[in-house]
Each structure stands twice: as structure tokens, then as C-alpha cells.
């Protein structure tokens, strides 16, 4: 049961238009000026750093929940959060507004994010930029992650940590995929066009997955 819940929530995060756009923006800036090898290393370092930072954020939240003994309260908040997120995502399918849905980055943060991503000029700078980007991603990707952490808080540490790592691997898989696709296949711009073309469908899938998790809780 818990494996299915964590998998569903990770998939919601994985198809997040926000994270897909950030990876595509980073690679769009790099492919114009850098060699293929540099683009590949930068993209991989960026994504791996996001994975590590999110794992650290998650571990910290789990420690706080455990330290204060608020698992029951968090579980109640979890159900309300899942209902709200599911409604917002399904509504976005029928009436999409840029930057409104829970899985989209607020409009005010987009110019800042774009400027930070364009500052990557070699593979090593991808690491500190990814640390900053992981913070900017939180407003649009923290919902499913918080829900997953609330579920994990009810289990022993020996199960929490492997599932936490599993969640973040699933979450970042599309970012790794976009890196390889952009280096060896299509351009990042086409990835962005795909995201824009199917953004409503991505929201619908996310909403249905959230409803599935709600019935599992």
C-alpha cells in the first residue's frame, strides 16, 4: 500500500510542468554555447544536485515530525492537502491559467529562475545553481512531496529512508531523461513545446493520481 502511495505521489511530481520547464530552460541556455559533453555533464550534475537537496529537505521534515510526535495531526492535514491539490489540478484541465495551478511556478518567480539558470557557464556552476533552483522549485513541487512525507512519517526509519530516496529518484527521472534527449536527440525548445501543448493533460493526470492516493490513505 505505502509503495503504491509513494509511487503515485512521485509520479505526480515527476510530470510537474514546473520541473520540466526548469530543466529545459537550463539546457536551452547551454546548447547554444557549449559542447555536447559540457551540456551533458552540466545537466546531470544539476539534476543529481536537485535529487540530493530534495532528499535532504525530506529527511529534515521527517525528523521534525518525529521529534514533535505529530504524526496523527500530519495525517489529518495530509487528507485535506490531497483533496485541495486534486481539485486544483483537475480544475486546471478544464480552465487552465498560466501560473495558477499548484504544479506551476508562480509568475513572479519565473524571471528570477530564468536568470539564475542562464548563469550556468560550466559544469561546476551547475551545482550551486541547482541548490538555488531547488528552493525556487518548492512552491510548485512541495505539495506531493509533503503528502509523501506525511505518509512516511508513520513508518520506521529503516523504511522511511529507502522510500524517500526512491521518491526522489522517480521525481528526477524526467529531468535526467530531458538531459539525454536534449544532448543526443531533440532540442530543449521542443521539450518546452511538448510541455505547453500537453500541460492541461499533465494536470489532469496529476489530479487523478492524487485522487488515487487519497483512496489509499
N, C-alpha and C positions, 0 to 999 in steps of 0.2 A: 504493500500500500504506500509506504513512505517513498519507496523508489519511484513509483509512478507519479506521486505528487511533485517530487523534486525534479523529475524529468520534464513534466508538463510546464512547470514554472520556468525552468531553464530554457525550454524551447520558446516560451513567450518572450523572454529576454533576448534570445538568440536572433529572433526575427524582428527585433526592435529597429524601426527606421532610423532612430537616433544613432545607434552604434554603427549601423551600416553606412550612414552618411559620413560619420567621422572618419572611418577607415578609408572611404572613397576620397574624401577631401584631402587627407594626408597623402595618399598615393598620387592623386592628381597633381599636387604640387611637386612631387618628387620625379615623376616620369618625364617631365618636361626638361629637367636639367641634370638628372643623374643617370648613371649607367644601371643596367638591369640588376647587377649584383648588389649595388648600393641600395636600390629600391627594395629588393627582396630582404636584405638584412635589416633595413630600417623598419619595414612593415612587420617583420617577425619580432624584432625587439620591442616595437611599440605594443603589439598585441600581447606578447608574453608579460610585459610590464603591467598592462591592464589586468591580466589574469591574476598576477601576484598581488596587486593593490586591492582588487576586489576580494580576494581570499583573505587578506589581512583585515579589511573592513568587516567582513563577515565574522571572522574569528573574534574580533573585538566586540561586536554586538552580542554574539553568543555568550561571551564572558560576562558582559554586563547583565544580561538576562539571568544567567546562572547565579551571579553574585548577589543579586537582589531578590532572587526567588520569585520572579513574577511570571512564570510560565503560564499559569491559568489566565491571568489578565491579558497576556500577549495573545493567547489563543482566541479570546473573545474579540480582540482588536483585529486579528487575522481574518476572521469571518466577515467582519464589516468591510475590511480593506478589499477582500476578494470580490465582494458584491459591487463595491464602488468602481473598482478597476474594470470588471466585466461590463458593467453598464456603459462606462465611458468609452471603452474600446468598441463595443458593438454599435454604440451611437455614432462613433466616428466613421463606421462603414456607410451608414445611411446619410450622415450630414457631416462630411469632413471639413474641418477648418485647420489651416496650417498652424502648427504650434499649440493646438488646443488639447489634443488627446494626451493621455498620461504617458504614452510611449514616444512622445515627440519632444525635442528640446525646445524650451521656451524661446520665443523670438529674440528676446533681449540678450540671450547668451550666445546666439549664433555668430554675430560678428567677432566676438571675443574668441570663440573657439576656432573660427577660421584663421584668425591672425596668429594664434598660438600654433596651430598645425602647420602653417606656412613658414614658421621659424625653424623647422627641421631642415638642416643643411648637410648633415652627415649622420650615419647610423647611430653614433653615440648620443647625439642630441635627441634622438627619438625616445630615450629613456626618461629624462626629466619632463619632456613634453607629454609623455604618456601618463606620468604621475599627475600633472595638472589636468589632463583630459579626463582622467578617472574621476576627479572631483566634479568636473563640469558635466559628466555623464550621469551623476547621481540623481538630479531632478527628473530625468526621463527614464531611468532604468532601475531605480531603487524599489519601486512598488513590488514587482515579482520577487526581487531578492529578499526584501523584508518579510514577505509572506513565506518564502522558503526557510528563512532563518527562524521564524516563529514556529514552524513545524519541527525543525531540527532541535530547537531548544528543549523538546520533550524527550530527547534520546541521550544515551550515554556518549561520552566524549569519543569513544572508540568507533562509534557510528557517525557522529557529527562530522568529524574532520574528513573522512573519506568522501562523504556525500557533499560536503562543502566544496572540496576540490573537484568532484565530479560535476557539480553545478557550474562552476566557473569554466571548466573545460568545454562543456556544452555551450555556455554563453559566448565564449570567444571563438568557437569553431568557424562561424561565418566570417569573422574578421581574418582568421588565418586563410580561409578559402579565398576571400576577396584579394588578399595579398598575392597568392599564387596565380589567381585568374588574371589579375592586372599585370603581373610580370610576364607570364607565359601565354596569356590568351587575350581577352578583350580589354578595353581601356576602362579606367575608373569612371569616366564620364558615362559609359554605357551602364555601369553598375548603378550610378545615380539615376539614370533614366528609367532603369528597371524598378528602382525603389519608388520613384514618383508615379510610375504607371500603375503599380500594384499596391500602393500604400493603403488604399481602402481595404483591399483583401487581406493585407497583413494585419490590420486592426481587427478585422472580423475573426481571423484565425486565432489571434491573441485572446479575444473575448471569449471564444468557445473553449479554448484551453483553460482559461481562468474559471469558467463555469464547471468544467470537468473536475478541476482541483477542488472547487467548493463542495461538490458532491462527495468527494473523497474524505474531506476533513471531518 
